[in-house]
């Protein structure tokens, strides 16, 4: 089965400078989308996709800034075309215990991981709703559904973004617009490797961290950014046309839940 519903459609992707966001933007581009890729640093088109440069539009965007989000969405709609697909991938990590988490760090995590999703989804919904079509995916985390040591701010922000997306999905479903969540587990990205203290980080994550009450990964491997991108693509595709408000865990079974 080949996923459909992408050819010549405009897709808006945040957090697209690296990691999962870049993988989502690249996969959408390969599927035939016109991709608007944004991040706080200007996304770069991968060398393997340079022949598609005319369909790749990179922009600097801080999703914490609602005015900047609205301005970019307006610009895209005016100069490129109607946005039919949206992927919220921008995110930041805070891995301190609560007693050592500053007010500033807490606000920063929520500003990106939760407020940013709200700003982007609101802007896209305002354009999609009159057209009675569209699909959005929020890349959350399995930490939104299971407690994590030294990740209270991150987990709480992802839980908030998850429930926001489900509520938005309830509001938009009667208009033919689908909103879903993809919740990755440990994925081979700079966010993940930045938490490792040595070259054995991957082995420890796969085996589990009992000192942090964290289960291992039954599939015995980390996800790749492409693994997550493929799940996002499915949720955005026509083949997922009757899926709304769903939360798809892509974590190799790490949370031991459906």
N, C-alpha and C positions, 0 to 999 in steps of 0.2 A: 504494500500500500504506500503510495506517495502522498504526502501531505499537500493540500491545495489551499488556495485562497490568498496567495501572496503576490502573484504577478502584478506588477505595476501599482501595488498599493503602498501608500506612504506609512512607514513605521517610525515611531518616535521612541528612542531608547536612551535612558539615562545611565550614568555610571559606565559609559562605553569606552573609557580610555584603556582599560586592561581587564584581565580576569573574566568573570562571567559576563559582564556587560559587553566586552569586546567580542566574546564568543557569540552572544545573542545577536549583536549587530552584524557580524560576519555571516552567520547562518541565515539571517533574514535577507541579506544582500544576495547570497548564493541562490536563495529560493525565488528571487525575482523582485523583491521589494525595492522601493526607493527608501533609503534609510537616512534618518536624521539622527546622528549620534552625538551625544552631549556628555560633558563631564566638566569638572573644575579645571582639568587640563585638557587641551585640545586633542580629541581622539585622532589617531592616525590610521589610515587604511592599510590593512595587512598587505605585504608585498604580493602574495598569491592572488589578491583580488584587485590589483591595480588597473586591470582592464575594465573594471566596473566603476571607475572613479566618478563618472558623470552621474551615478545614481547614489553616491555617498556624500552626505552633507554633514560636515563636522562643525560643532559649535561649542564654545565655552559656556557652561551654565552651572550656576550654584542653585541647586533645587531648594535651598533654604530661603531664597528670595522669590516670593510669590510674584512680584512685579516682573522680574526677569523671566520667570517661567511663562507668564501670560504673554509677554512681549515676543518670546521666541515662538510660541505656539501660533500667535497671530502672524508672525513673519512666514512661518512654514505654510500656513493655510493660504496666505496671499500669494506667495511666490513659487511654491512647490506643488501644493494640492491638498485636498482634504486628508486629514490623518485618520486612518481606519484602525491602526494597530498601535498599542502602547505597551512598553515594558519598563517597569520601574526596577532598576537594578542598583542605583546609587546607594551606597551604604558605608558606614564607618563602624569600627569596633572599639569597645571599651572593655578591657579585661582586668579590672581591679575589683577587689572585694568592696562591698558597700561602705564599710567604715573608712575606706581610703579613696572613695569616689567623690570628687569635688562637685559642687553645684555646676560649675562651668562644663565639666566633662559630661555630666548627666544631660544638661541642656543641649550640648553639641550633638550627642548621639540621637536624641529625640528630634532635633532640628533637621537632621539629614534623613534618618531612617523612618520617621513618622511624618513630620511636617512636610518633608519633601514629597512623599508619596501623596499626601493630601493635595499639595499645590499642583502637582502634575495631573493627578486623576481629575481634580475639579476642572482644570483648564481643558483637558481632553473631553470630559463628559459634557461640558457646555457646548462644545462643537459637535460632538457625536450625536447627542440626543435629538436635535432637530432633524438629523439625517436618518435616524432610526437604524443605525448600524454601527458596528465597531466591536473591538475586543481589547481588553487590557489584562495584563498579568503583573502581579507584584511578586518580585523575588524576595521572599521572607527568609526564614531559617527554621530548622527543626528545633532550635533553641526557643522558639516561640511557644512550643508545646511541651517542653520538658525542662526542668530546672537544670541550670548549669552553674558550676562553681566559678566565682569571679567574673560573671557575665550578667549580673542583674540588670544593668542599664541596657545592654545590647538586647537581651532576651525580652525585656519589657517593651522596648521600642518596636521590636519585630512582632510581638504579640499584638500591640496596638495597631500596627500597620496591617496585620492579617485581618483583624476584626473590622477595621475600617474598610478594607477591600471587600469583605463579605457583605457588609451593610450597603456599600455602594452598589454591589452586584444586585442586591435585592431591589434597590431603587431603579436601576437601569434595565433590569431584565424585561420589564414590560415594553421597553423601547427597542428590544432586539439587540441589546448591547450586553456582552458577556464579560464578567470580571472574575478572575480566578487567581489562585496563589500557587506558586511553586516554592517548596521549602527545602532547600539543600541542607545536607549535613556537611561533614568535613570535605572540603574541595581544594584541590591543588591550586591555590591562588596566593598572591602576596599576603592577603589577610591571614590565611592559614599558616603559611610558612613563617610569618612574622612572630608567631607565638612559640616557635620552636627554639630551643636553646642549643641544639646541636644537630648533627646529621642523622640522628636516630628518631627525629620527631615523628616522621610518618609511621614508623614501626610502633611507636607507643600509642599513637592515636588509633591505629588499626587494632591493636591488642586490647585497648581500653586503659583507662586511667583510674584504678580503684581508689587512689588517694583523693581523687576529685569526684568519686561516685559516678563516673562516666563509663557507660558500656562501650565495648569495642564495635567494630563493623563486621557483621556476619559475612558480607561478601568479600572480606579480606582485602579491600583496596579502597583508596581514596577516590572520590569522584573527580572527573576532569571538568573544566569549564564547559566543554562541549556536551558532556552528559547533561548538565543543567540546561544548556541552551536548547537541546533537543526536546526536553520536557516543556520548556517555554513555547517552543515552536508548535508542539502538539496542542497546547492549550489555546494558542492563537489561530489554529488552523480550522478549516471548514469541517474536518473530521471530528472536532470537539464541539460541533455546533449545538449540542444539547447539554453541554456541561457549563454550569454557572455556579459561582459561590463555592467552588471546591478548593481544597487545600491538599495539594499533591506533594507528599514527602519523597524526596529523592536523596536518600542517605544510606543506601546499601543495607537497610534494615537496622540501622544503629539505634533508633528510638523504640524498636520492638513494637511498632504500632502500624496500622494501616494508613 
